[in-house]
């Protein structure tokens, strides 16, 4: 499970800002935040854009 939204909000970023920084579409980010999962390559792009590790956006259940 990913906590993309939590990390994004902690950084004070909007979805459009993350979309621009990562190259991932707004709609995709919104869908990922609802679902809580995505392809590893997409998660890596989002983490890199927010300057965090993959571990920082992963919830261990």
KARA-V745033 format. One record per residue. N is the residue number from 1. RES is the residue in one letter. OMEGA is omega in whole degrees, 0 to 359 (999 if undefined). Layout:
# KARA-V745033
n;res;omega
N;RES;OMEGA
N;RES;OMEGA
This chain:
# KARA-V745033
n;res;omega
1;X;181
2;X;176
3;X;182
4;X;183
5;X;181
6;X;180
7;X;179
8;X;181
9;X;176
10;X;180
11;X;181
12;X;182
13;X;172
14;X;175
15;X;179
16;X;179
17;X;178
18;X;179
19;X;180
20;X;183
21;X;186
22;X;185
23;X;177
24;X;185
25;X;178
26;X;182
27;X;179
28;X;179
29;X;179
30;X;179
31;X;181
32;X;179
33;X;177
34;X;184
35;X;181
36;X;177
37;X;177
38;X;176
39;X;181
40;X;181
41;X;178
42;X;178
43;X;179
44;X;178
45;X;180
46;X;179
47;X;180
48;X;180
49;X;180
50;X;179
51;X;175
52;X;178
53;X;175
54;X;178
55;X;181
56;X;181
57;X;181
58;X;175
59;X;176
60;X;181
61;X;999
